[in-house]
């Protein structure tokens, strides 16, 4: 029996189209993005690929914002997109809209598997669709750190990205007549030598510097709107508590057997790494006048031992989304 299919049956809907193994929509500017106009009982996207958020009986997206004059954005990667939610109504954006009775709803501006470069580009490319933005919460941080351990041969000028190999394979297959460009890509492939993985302190510094570089872009765009901007370092299961609930531990064990998360990122799950990474980010964020919140200790202080929060080590259950949304509204 599979703990994942038994405890989190909604995850199959994400695997079908919204996972690396799913049908990726390659995007000429973002590398990849969500399927557009996708419809299911779990996930629905607008004509650009953004997931809808809900408040009461109305749904909102960057393309379909129901004629409202202003909005609040929660941006980031797959946790913001809402992997783990059983429907659009249970993402962070929807739960924040439900509990925040100010006039402006929260809009889902998450991009699954995005690094900080892609998160910023998403706003640059689609800001023309938005009404006035009064507030931005950038709920992010893990992907840059997870990707920072890739060998130097894969670290592009603006950071490497997930699905690196699949993108090159897709590009090769899409245009085999473009020989000059393909030859350039092939020249950039690493030589057959043992890849050198940066040390953990080097990974932390690299990830923090890249995150802050792009946070400065968010700061400039927020200033143009006159919008409040807060960077929230997203929580990981190991940063919140050393051992999860019965449900979480069953899911973690199964996912480790499938995807080897602990083997690849286990050292990152140490709460001391969270503290060190948060310090690097907070000092630089505050220096540029951007608010900063480290979400993990906030959750750790208020989470019950038996409170099931995670469907995996990064993404939330429905109740987890609701709990984190309430805490976010208290601190941003």
Beta strands, then each sheet from edge to edge (+ up, - down):
strand 1: 25-27
strand 2: 31-33
strand 3: 53-55
strand 4: 58-60
strand 5: 70-76
strand 6: 106-110
strand 7: 132-140
strand 8: 228-233
strand 9: 291-294
sheet 1: 1+ 2-
sheet 2: 3+ 4-
sheet 3: 6+ 5+ 7+ 8+ 9+
end
